Amino acid sequence: MEFNATMSPAEKLQVNAEVDRFNKLQNANGRAPSQELGKDDFLKLLMTQMTHQDPMSPMDNSQFIAQMAQFTSLEQMYNMSNGFTKMAQLMGTSEAAGTVGKVVELDMGDGQTVTGVVDGFTRGEKPQVQVNGNFYDMNYVKAVYAN
């Protein structure tokens, strides 16, 4: 029995049509196309590779182990990135909380400044401070003075 790895033009056309149908279905379900592969994409590729490997010439164990190591590394980097994002949010919130009751000078650009006592703050990705009844992004805080 001989194994032929080449596809006929009809088979190529059928595969391309199936890929296009799948991509359209994914886009219709709210998944936006991306130029980056995530950890789920990597795992799907690995599983597809294992499913469609030639049984007469299976994947070398060292290749499989290397790919699993890459997957594990990718997942750890993803987890670290999420952790750093959360830590940055907490630090920003902590910085905003530390200004409550203090006088701040806000640099609004174009030579405009706002000065006042911080009455409150918001949490989240972009913490804000409340000065004179208005909320301002922490990036505008130029100086903080003790009351």
MARGUZA-644818 format. One record per residue (C-alpha): x, y, z; residue in one letter; residue number from 1. Coordinates in Angstrom, 1 decimal, decimal comma. Each point is the difference from the previous one (the first is absolute). Layout:
<torlos>
<torlo xx="X" yy="Y" zz="Z" type="A" seq="NUM"/>
...
</torlos>
This chain:
<torlos>
<torlo xx="0,0" yy="0,0" zz="0,0" type="M" seq="1"/>
<torlo xx="1,4" yy="3,4" zz="-1,1" type="E" seq="2"/>
<torlo xx="-0,7" yy="3,2" zz="1,8" type="F" seq="3"/>
<torlo xx="-0,5" yy="3,1" zz="-2,2" type="N" seq="4"/>
<torlo xx="0,3" yy="3,4" zz="1,8" type="A" seq="5"/>
<torlo xx="-0,9" yy="2,2" zz="-3,0" type="T" seq="6"/>
<torlo xx="-3,5" yy="1,3" zz="-0,6" type="M" seq="7"/>
<torlo xx="-1,8" yy="0,2" zz="-3,3" type="S" seq="8"/>
<torlo xx="-1,3" yy="3,4" zz="-1,2" type="P" seq="9"/>
<torlo xx="-3,5" yy="-1,1" zz="0,9" type="A" seq="10"/>
<torlo xx="1,1" yy="-1,0" zz="3,6" type="E" seq="11"/>
<torlo xx="1,7" yy="3,4" zz="0,4" type="K" seq="12"/>
<torlo xx="-3,1" yy="1,8" zz="-1,1" type="L" seq="13"/>
<torlo xx="-2,1" yy="-2,0" zz="2,4" type="Q" seq="14"/>
<torlo xx="2,4" yy="0,7" zz="2,9" type="V" seq="15"/>
<torlo xx="0,1" yy="3,8" zz="-0,8" type="N" seq="16"/>
<torlo xx="-3,8" yy="0,1" zz="-0,2" type="A" seq="17"/>
<torlo xx="-0,3" yy="-1,8" zz="3,4" type="E" seq="18"/>
<torlo xx="2,6" yy="2,4" zz="1,6" type="V" seq="19"/>
<torlo xx="-2,0" yy="3,0" zz="-1,4" type="D" seq="20"/>
<torlo xx="-3,2" yy="-1,4" zz="1,3" type="R" seq="21"/>
<torlo xx="1,5" yy="-0,5" zz="3,4" type="F" seq="22"/>
<torlo xx="1,5" yy="3,5" zz="0,1" type="N" seq="23"/>
<torlo xx="-3,3" yy="1,6" zz="-0,9" type="K" seq="24"/>
<torlo xx="-1,8" yy="-2,0" zz="2,6" type="L" seq="25"/>
<torlo xx="2,6" yy="1,1" zz="2,7" type="Q" seq="26"/>
<torlo xx="-0,4" yy="3,7" zz="-1,1" type="N" seq="27"/>
<torlo xx="-3,8" yy="-0,3" zz="0,1" type="A" seq="28"/>
<torlo xx="0,3" yy="-1,2" zz="3,6" type="N" seq="29"/>
<torlo xx="1,8" yy="3,1" zz="1,1" type="G" seq="30"/>
<torlo xx="3,6" yy="-1,3" zz="-0,3" type="R" seq="31"/>
<torlo xx="2,1" yy="2,6" zz="-1,7" type="A" seq="32"/>
<torlo xx="2,9" yy="-1,1" zz="-2,2" type="P" seq="33"/>
<torlo xx="3,4" yy="0,5" zz="1,5" type="S" seq="34"/>
<torlo xx="3,6" yy="-0,2" zz="-1,2" type="Q" seq="35"/>
<torlo xx="1,1" yy="-1,4" zz="3,4" type="E" seq="36"/>
<torlo xx="-0,3" yy="-3,6" zz="1,3" type="L" seq="37"/>
<torlo xx="-1,2" yy="-0,5" zz="3,5" type="G" seq="38"/>
<torlo xx="0,5" yy="-2,9" zz="2,3" type="K" seq="39"/>
<torlo xx="-3,3" yy="-1,6" zz="-1,2" type="D" seq="40"/>
<torlo xx="1,1" yy="0,3" zz="-3,6" type="D" seq="41"/>
<torlo xx="3,3" yy="-1,6" zz="0,8" type="F" seq="42"/>
<torlo xx="-1,7" yy="-3,0" zz="1,7" type="L" seq="43"/>
<torlo xx="-2,4" yy="-0,4" zz="-2,9" type="K" seq="44"/>
<torlo xx="2,9" yy="-0,1" zz="-2,5" type="L" seq="45"/>
<torlo xx="1,8" yy="-2,5" zz="2,1" type="L" seq="46"/>
<torlo xx="-3,0" yy="-2,3" zz="0,3" type="M" seq="47"/>
<torlo xx="-0,7" yy="0,3" zz="-3,7" type="T" seq="48"/>
<torlo xx="3,6" yy="-0,9" zz="-0,7" type="Q" seq="49"/>
<torlo xx="-0,2" yy="-3,0" zz="2,2" type="M" seq="50"/>
<torlo xx="-3,4" yy="-1,1" zz="-1,4" type="T" seq="51"/>
<torlo xx="1,2" yy="0,2" zz="-3,6" type="H" seq="52"/>
<torlo xx="3,5" yy="-1,4" zz="0,3" type="Q" seq="53"/>
<torlo xx="1,1" yy="-2,8" zz="-2,2" type="D" seq="54"/>
<torlo xx="-0,4" yy="-3,2" zz="2,1" type="P" seq="55"/>
<torlo xx="2,9" yy="-1,6" zz="-1,9" type="M" seq="56"/>
<torlo xx="2,3" yy="2,9" zz="1,0" type="S" seq="57"/>
<torlo xx="-1,3" yy="1,5" zz="3,3" type="P" seq="58"/>
<torlo xx="1,3" yy="3,2" zz="1,4" type="M" seq="59"/>
<torlo xx="3,4" yy="-0,3" zz="1,7" type="D" seq="60"/>
<torlo xx="-0,3" yy="0,1" zz="3,8" type="N" seq="61"/>
<torlo xx="2,5" yy="2,7" zz="0,3" type="S" seq="62"/>
<torlo xx="-2,1" yy="2,2" zz="-2,3" type="Q" seq="63"/>
<torlo xx="-3,1" yy="-0,7" zz="2,0" type="F" seq="64"/>
<torlo xx="1,8" yy="0,9" zz="3,3" type="I" seq="65"/>
<torlo xx="1,4" yy="3,2" zz="-1,5" type="A" seq="66"/>
<torlo xx="-3,5" yy="1,0" zz="-1,2" type="Q" seq="67"/>
<torlo xx="-1,5" yy="-0,7" zz="3,4" type="M" seq="68"/>
<torlo xx="2,8" yy="2,0" zz="1,6" type="A" seq="69"/>
<torlo xx="-0,8" yy="2,9" zz="-2,3" type="Q" seq="70"/>
<torlo xx="-3,7" yy="-0,2" zz="0,9" type="F" seq="71"/>
<torlo xx="0,8" yy="0,0" zz="3,7" type="T" seq="72"/>
<torlo xx="2,3" yy="3,0" zz="-0,4" type="S" seq="73"/>
<torlo xx="-2,6" yy="1,8" zz="-2,0" type="L" seq="74"/>
<torlo xx="-2,6" yy="-0,6" zz="2,7" type="E" seq="75"/>
<torlo xx="2,3" yy="1,1" zz="2,7" type="Q" seq="76"/>
<torlo xx="0,8" yy="3,2" zz="-1,8" type="M" seq="77"/>
<torlo xx="-3,7" yy="0,7" zz="-0,5" type="Y" seq="78"/>
<torlo xx="-0,7" yy="-0,6" zz="3,7" type="N" seq="79"/>
<torlo xx="2,9" yy="2,4" zz="0,9" type="M" seq="80"/>
<torlo xx="-1,3" yy="2,6" zz="-2,3" type="S" seq="81"/>
<torlo xx="-3,4" yy="-0,2" zz="1,6" type="N" seq="82"/>
<torlo xx="1,6" yy="0,2" zz="3,4" type="G" seq="83"/>
<torlo xx="2,0" yy="3,1" zz="-0,9" type="F" seq="84"/>
<torlo xx="-3,1" yy="1,7" zz="-1,4" type="T" seq="85"/>
<torlo xx="-1,9" yy="-0,6" zz="3,3" type="K" seq="86"/>
<torlo xx="3,0" yy="1,2" zz="2,0" type="M" seq="87"/>
<torlo xx="0,3" yy="3,2" zz="-2,1" type="A" seq="88"/>
<torlo xx="-3,8" yy="0,6" zz="0,6" type="Q" seq="89"/>
<torlo xx="0,5" yy="-0,4" zz="3,8" type="L" seq="90"/>
<torlo xx="3,0" yy="2,3" zz="0,0" type="M" seq="91"/>
<torlo xx="-1,9" yy="2,6" zz="-1,9" type="G" seq="92"/>
<torlo xx="-3,0" yy="-0,2" zz="2,3" type="T" seq="93"/>
<torlo xx="2,3" yy="0,1" zz="3,1" type="S" seq="94"/>
<torlo xx="1,7" yy="3,1" zz="-1,4" type="E" seq="95"/>
<torlo xx="-3,4" yy="1,7" zz="-0,6" type="A" seq="96"/>
<torlo xx="-1,2" yy="-1,0" zz="3,6" type="A" seq="97"/>
<torlo xx="3,2" yy="1,5" zz="1,4" type="G" seq="98"/>
<torlo xx="-0,9" yy="3,5" zz="-1,4" type="T" seq="99"/>
<torlo xx="-3,4" yy="0,2" zz="1,8" type="V" seq="100"/>
<torlo xx="-0,1" yy="3,1" zz="2,3" type="G" seq="101"/>
<torlo xx="3,2" yy="1,4" zz="-1,5" type="K" seq="102"/>
<torlo xx="0,4" yy="3,0" zz="-2,3" type="V" seq="103"/>
<torlo xx="0,9" yy="-1,0" zz="-3,6" type="V" seq="104"/>
<torlo xx="1,2" yy="2,0" zz="-3,0" type="E" seq="105"/>
<torlo xx="-1,3" yy="-1,4" zz="-3,3" type="L" seq="106"/>
<torlo xx="1,7" yy="0,9" zz="-3,2" type="D" seq="107"/>
<torlo xx="-2,7" yy="0,0" zz="-2,7" type="M" seq="108"/>
<torlo xx="2,4" yy="0,9" zz="-2,8" type="G" seq="109"/>
<torlo xx="0,0" yy="3,2" zz="-2,1" type="D" seq="110"/>
<torlo xx="1,3" yy="1,8" zz="3,1" type="G" seq="111"/>
<torlo xx="-3,2" yy="-0,6" zz="2,0" type="Q" seq="112"/>
<torlo xx="0,2" yy="-1,2" zz="3,6" type="T" seq="113"/>
<torlo xx="-2,7" yy="-1,0" zz="2,5" type="V" seq="114"/>
<torlo xx="0,8" yy="0,1" zz="3,7" type="T" seq="115"/>
<torlo xx="-2,3" yy="-1,3" zz="2,8" type="G" seq="116"/>
<torlo xx="-0,5" yy="-2,6" zz="2,8" type="V" seq="117"/>
<torlo xx="-0,7" yy="-3,5" zz="-1,1" type="V" seq="118"/>
<torlo xx="-3,5" yy="-1,0" zz="1,2" type="D" seq="119"/>
<torlo xx="-0,2" yy="-3,5" zz="-1,4" type="G" seq="120"/>
<torlo xx="1,4" yy="-2,4" zz="-2,6" type="F" seq="121"/>
<torlo xx="-1,1" yy="-2,8" zz="-2,3" type="T" seq="122"/>
<torlo xx="1,5" yy="-3,5" zz="-0,4" type="R" seq="123"/>
<torlo xx="0,7" yy="-2,0" zz="-3,1" type="G" seq="124"/>
<torlo xx="2,4" yy="0,0" zz="-3,0" type="E" seq="125"/>
<torlo xx="0,2" yy="3,8" zz="0,0" type="K" seq="126"/>
<torlo xx="-0,5" yy="1,4" zz="3,5" type="P" seq="127"/>
<torlo xx="-1,3" yy="3,5" zz="0,3" type="Q" seq="128"/>
<torlo xx="0,0" yy="2,6" zz="2,8" type="V" seq="129"/>
<torlo xx="-2,8" yy="2,3" zz="0,8" type="Q" seq="130"/>
<torlo xx="1,1" yy="3,6" zz="0,3" type="V" seq="131"/>
<torlo xx="-2,4" yy="3,0" zz="0,3" type="N" seq="132"/>
<torlo xx="-3,0" yy="-2,3" zz="-0,9" type="G" seq="133"/>
<torlo xx="1,6" yy="-1,3" zz="-3,2" type="N" seq="134"/>
<torlo xx="1,8" yy="-3,3" zz="-0,7" type="F" seq="135"/>
<torlo xx="3,5" yy="0,1" zz="-1,6" type="Y" seq="136"/>
<torlo xx="2,3" yy="-2,8" zz="-1,2" type="D" seq="137"/>
<torlo xx="2,9" yy="-0,7" zz="2,4" type="M" seq="138"/>
<torlo xx="2,3" yy="0,8" zz="-3,0" type="N" seq="139"/>
<torlo xx="-0,8" yy="3,6" zz="0,4" type="Y" seq="140"/>
<torlo xx="1,3" yy="0,2" zz="3,6" type="V" seq="141"/>
<torlo xx="3,1" yy="2,0" zz="-0,1" type="K" seq="142"/>
<torlo xx="0,6" yy="0,5" zz="3,8" type="A" seq="143"/>
<torlo xx="-1,6" yy="-1,1" zz="3,3" type="V" seq="144"/>
<torlo xx="0,3" yy="2,3" zz="3,1" type="Y" seq="145"/>
<torlo xx="-0,7" yy="-0,8" zz="3,7" type="A" seq="146"/>
<torlo xx="-3,0" yy="2,0" zz="1,3" type="N" seq="147"/>
</torlos>
